[in-house]
């Protein structure tokens, strides 16, 4: 699979200076953690789940979570488990599925992990791992132990994606201790932890809050402070950190807008795409785009998505611009190992080699996964090219 693999090769050639790389579920965890991109959640009870997965793969989705937790009622869990086994078996029986998304199951309890792996049988080869809810050190270790045991029994590499969403993280008096415990747990199982996910809806619920479509998670200060601390302790660029993914965007249509649209006009005017801009505003996408940009500026990569329309904007904004790529290349040239300062090739900024090295390394990895846009290609062109015809 590859990002933007659903669009025609000749279109990709026009869009990309460097095309996104190909990868599989067996690629390195370092690459896969970046390649997750927009991770689309779906209730595990959907009756045509196998068809849904194939459809979304054809629209550019590369990672999905099939949810047995908050998205379904307590009474529907047994049905959801049975449906997952049926649907995975159906997918496995359709022959080679090289372009299937990375598939994860969000469970409620540790014992579900070995049970589901056993029940999936040969179809477990389609599974990439499990999403672990309300993760703390105390609650998370049993999940990670169960995953390790299921991996050994099945012979299938399985990843964990812990979700940080418990009240202990929101409350100032327990936040640091809770994060220190989470850091110990994920470090112990570092090889199995693919990414850290954020449950911002649960954070908001601790205070009876819900952000409006004109507000990003970063505008809700009490939530932003938690995300900042998570990145501070778990997202460092010194080799100890993990990929931390962006929070869910809840909206996919809006009846009334309270504030002036915040989507910048300039890139749309440059791309002769005012009509597309208006369509995005109509569907409350400008808030999503602003949140994605703020996610990236604050060290998050990828995003939890609950609607297919959110996937392409996340991926389009993850593509490395030609200017970013040029700067990163200059900073990482072998002859620059000693440091120093140089003017960018675009002659609009200073590139300081040592302080900007970690940024450049992360940028080059993102460029490998999402590609590098041609000089005259921006977000609008990438978004328009990826939309269904």
Secondary structure, DSSP 4 states (H G I P E B T S, - for coil): --TTTTS-HHHHHHHEEEPPPP--TTS-HHHHHHHT-EEEEEETT-TTHHHHHHHHHTTT--EEEEESSTTS-GGGHHHHHHHHHHHHHHHHTT---TTPPEEEEEESSTHHHHHHHHHHGGGGGGEEEEEESS--HHHHHHHHHHHHHHHHHHT---EEEEEE--HHHHSHHHHHHHHHHHHHHHHHTGGGB--BEE-HHHHHHTTT----TT--GGGSHHHHHHHHHHHHHH--TTTT---BPEEEE--S--S---S---S-SHHHHHTT-HHHHHHHHHTTHHHHHHHHHHHHHTT--SEEESSTHHHHHHHHHHSBPHHHHHHHHHHT-GGGTT--EEE-TTSSSEEEHHHHHHHHHHHHHHHHHH-EE-TT--HHHHHHHHS--
